[in-house]
């Protein structure tokens, strides 16, 4: 059997060169050698986030970055607007609730996205709101939100725009400074082509001004201290040395290809996958699909988990089931990071066709793709 291919919405396959850098002999983090790596990484993160503002790196999953953005920029009893179109939007909502905020919840049905007009109406209805929380790519449904248009609305309001781009960054376009996004959070195990374990937060001037007014507890995830140390090419606490060296390699690969070319590659592969799924007569879940993954509805009588098992056991291809109420009803075919190539998409589609055929789905157009 071929090497296993992760076509899940994280973790994704990690290039050999990146893995090699994570496994180099350990070095001490308070040395000029490591500070040189940090200086390069911090500068290159700004190029990927398309911002001139600091991008902080923490040893945590993306959820740590989400929580940190709340605890460093907001206060107890602040009013925030949660725009949830799936499980990850709900997570941002729940974090704000845990910290005692007045959360006004706006939710969409599975597969639907918010419009800028809807966000604007919510802001008009709640002029005291300090923040709007939303995802770039909602991986539970495959939806992409129109962040550029939404940012044009929030930038004229008193509410900061917090964007969970954990799975969307580098897969879907995001121009932080140009669009006026205040806060962007991300994780390492998706578009960045790294193992899980790092998270990132970028904050613009408006967000940085909010740090001083936050009354929530913070110690490890402390933006003020972290930004001070970034200026010294250092970190407040022991960093994940191996992962940061892998990040250095991954950033080099991304920038050598070019951020816009990375977006273009994801768009091309996503279009191909969506077209092939549609040619089988299968419906997509997302009305506004992300280029990070394709969520496909299962036809009547087929349970997604059964097809996923065939793909994994017979082809070494791993895709993801639905979450919550969507479990058993959709397959999430990811095409992100290092696994976003036409060869990977064709292999994944071939495995998908075989699994669906074995599950009893036999439309005339179902022709297995040669791996």
N, C-alpha and C positions, 0 to 999 in steps of 0.2 A: 504493500500500500504506500502511496505517496505520503510525504510529510504532511502532518495535520495542518489544515488551513482554517484559521479563525476568521469567520465572517460574522462575528458577533459585534454588537455596538460597544465594545470594550470588555476585556482587554483585546487588543489587536496583535497581529504578528509583529515581532520586533526584528529589524534587519540585523544581519550577523555582525556588521561593523559596530552597530550600537551596542549589541550584547557584549561584544569584545571589550568595549570601553568600560562597561559596568563591572567587568571582571578583572580589570587591571589590579596589580598589587596596590594595597591601600597606602595612601599618603595622609599626613596630618593636615587637618583643615586650617590650622593657624600658621600657614606657611606662604611664602611668596609664590610657590608653585601652584597651590590651589587658588590663591587670590587672583592669579592670572586667568585661570579657568573661569572663576566667577565673574571677572570683569568682562570677559568675552561673552559669557552666557547672558549676563544682564543686558548688555548692549544688543545682542541678537534677539532676545525676547522682545525688546521694544520694536524691532523690525518686523517680527511676526505678528505682534498685537497691533502694529501700525499706530504706535503712540510714541510721543516724546516723554511720557510720564513713567514713573518707576513701575516695574513689574516685579512683584515679590514672589519668592519661591519658598514653599513650606514642605516639610516632610509629612504628607498626609494624602488621603484621597481627596477627590474634588469636593466632597461634602465638607471637609475641613475649611476649604476656601470659601464655600458658601456661608458657613457659620461665622467665619472671621469677618466677612464683609458686613454682616449684620452687627456683630458685637463691637466693631471698630467705628462704624459710621452712624449708628442709630442709638436711640435711648429707650428706656422703659416708657411705655404709654405712647410712643410715637405712632402716628397713623401711617400705615403702609398699605399699598394696593398689591394684591397677589393676582397675577394673570396665569391661571393654570390650565394647561391643555393636556395634562397627563401626570404621570408619577413624579417627574422631576420638578415640575412646577409646584406640585403639592409639597415636595420636600422644602423648597424655599419658604412656602407658606408656613409649614410646620415649625421651621427654625425660628421664624419671626414670632410665632405664637409662644414657643417655649420661653422666649425672652420678654414676655409680657407686653407685646405690642398690640395695638388696636388694628387688627388685620381685616381689611375689607376684601372679600374673596370674590373673584370673577372666574368662572370655570366654563370650559368648552366641552362639548361632547367629543368622544374619541375620534381623532382624525381631523378635527377642525382647528383653525388657527384664529388668533385675534387680529383685528385690523387696527390701523393707527386711529381711525375714527372712534372705535370702541374704547381704546385707551384714553383718547382725548375726552370722551364723554365721562369716563370714570374720574378723570382728573378734575373736570368741571364740577362734578357732583361732590368731590372731596377735596376742596382747595387746601386743607390742612395737611394733606399727605406729604410725607417726607421722602418716600421712595416708591418706585414701581418695580416689582420683581417679575422677571419673565425669563424664558429659555430662548436661546437661539434655535437649537434643534432639540425637540422633545423626542428622545429616543424610544420612549414607550409607545409612541404612535407614528413616528417618522415625520412629524410636522415641523416645518420651519416657519418662524415668525418673521414678519417684515421689519427687522430691527431698524433699518435706515429710516423708514417712514415713522416708526414709533419714536425714535430718538428725536426726530424733528419736532414732535409734539412735546415730549418731556423736557427738552432743552429750553422751552419757553415757559415752563411751569416751575413751581418750587420743589418739585419732586425729582430726586436723582433716579436715573435709570440703572438698575442692577441687571446685568445679563449673565445668566448661566450659560456659558459657551463651552462647558466641559466636553461635550461630544461634538459640538459644531465647529469650533475653531479649526481652521485650515481645511475644513470640508465645505463649509458654506462661507461666502464672503462676509467679512466683518471689518470695517474700517473705523476703529475706535475714535480717533481724534477727528477725522473728517466728518463723521456722522454725529458726533457729540454724545457718545455713550460715556456715562460717568464711571461705571464699574464693570469690569469684565473678569469673570472667574473661569478657570480651566483646570483640566487634569492631564496627567502625563500619558495615560494608557490608551489614547484614542488617536487623534490626528498627529500627535507628537511622536508616535511610534516607539514609545518607551514602555517598560513594565509599569504596573501600578506603583504608586508611592510618592509622587510629587503632585503638588497643586500650585496654581499660580493665581495671583490677583493683581490687576492693573487698576489704578485709580487716577482720575484726572484732577484738575485744580479744585473743582467744586467738591469732589469727594474728599480730597485732602483737607479742605477747610472744615469739613464735618467731623474730622477725627477728634479735634479738641473738645467738641461739644458732647461727645458720647459718654454716657454714664454707666455703660455696661462693663462687667468685669472682663479683663483680658490679661493674659500673662505670656503664654507662648505665642499665641496669634496676636501680636502687638504691632500694628502697622507703624506707629510712630517710631518705635525702636528699630523695626526692620528697615524702614526707609533711611534712617540715620546710618545704619550699617552698610546698606547698599552703596552709599556714597564713599565708603571706605573699602569697597570690594571685600566685604566680610559679612558675617551673619551673627545674630545675637546668640544663637545656640548651635549645637553641633549639627551640621547639615548632612544630608544623605549623599556622602561623597561619591559613591559609585554611581548612583543614579544621575547626579549632576554631571559627571564626566560622560555618561551616556547621552544626556541632554545636549551637551556641547557638540557631540558628534551628530545627533539628530538635527539640531539647528543648522549645522553646516550643510547637511544634505538638503534640508528644506530651502535654505537661502540660495544654494547652488542651483536648484531647480527654479526658484522664484515663487514667491507666495501666490501671485496671480496664476502662474502655470499650475501650481498645486490645486488651486480652486478649479481651474479649467479641466484638469485630469479627473477630479471628482465629479464634475458636472457631466463629462462625457461618459464615464462609466455608469453613473446614475441613470442617465437617459437611456443607455443601452439596456440596463436591467429592467427599467420600467416598461420599455417597449416590448421586450421579450415576454414579460409577465402578462402584459395586455394582449399579446398575440395568442396566449393560451386561453384567453377569455377570463382571466383572473382579475379581480378588482383590487385596487390599491386602497389602503385605509386613509392615507393622508390626502386632504384636499389641496394642501400647499406643501408638497413633499420636499424634504431636505435632501441634499446630495450626499449625506453621510450614510443613509440606509434607506431601504425600501421595505415598507410594511405591507405584506400581501395577505388579503383575506382568504381563509380556507373555504373551499366549496362545501356544501352540505354533505355531511357524512364523513368528512375527513378531519381528524384531530391533528393539530399541528405537531404535537409532541411525537406522534408516530412517525411522521415524515422526517422530523429532526433526527430521530434515532437512526433511521436508515441512512441518512446522509453522513452521520458521524461514524457509524459502524462499518458501512460499506465503502465509503469514499474518503473518510478522514476530513470531511468538511463539516464545520461546526457553525450552525446558525442558532438564533435565539427564538424562544417561544414568546408569546404575549405575556403581559403582566396583569395581575389583578383580574378584572372582569374579561380581559382579552386573552387570558391563558387558554390555550387549546384552539383559539379562533384565528390567530394570525401567525405568520412566520416573519421574523425580522432578518432580512438579508442585508448585512452591513457591507459597505464598500468604503472603508476609511483608512487613512494612514498608509502603511506599507502594503496593505492588502487591497489597495485601490488601483488595480491594473486590469486591463482587459483580459489577460490570461487568467487571473484569479476570478474575475466575474464569469468567464466562460466555464471554468471548472465548477464554480459554485452553481451555476445554472444547470449544468449537466447533472450534477448530483441531485439538485432539486427536481428535475424532470424525472429522473429514475425513481426517486422516493415517492413522488406523486403518482407515478404509474403503478408502483407496487401497492399504493394505498387505494387503488381503484379508480384513479382519475385518468381517463383516457379520451380526451378530446381529439378530433382529427389532426389538430395542429401540434400535438405533443410529440415532438421529435427530439430525442435526447441529443444534446450537444456533445461532440467528441471532446474528451478531456485532453 
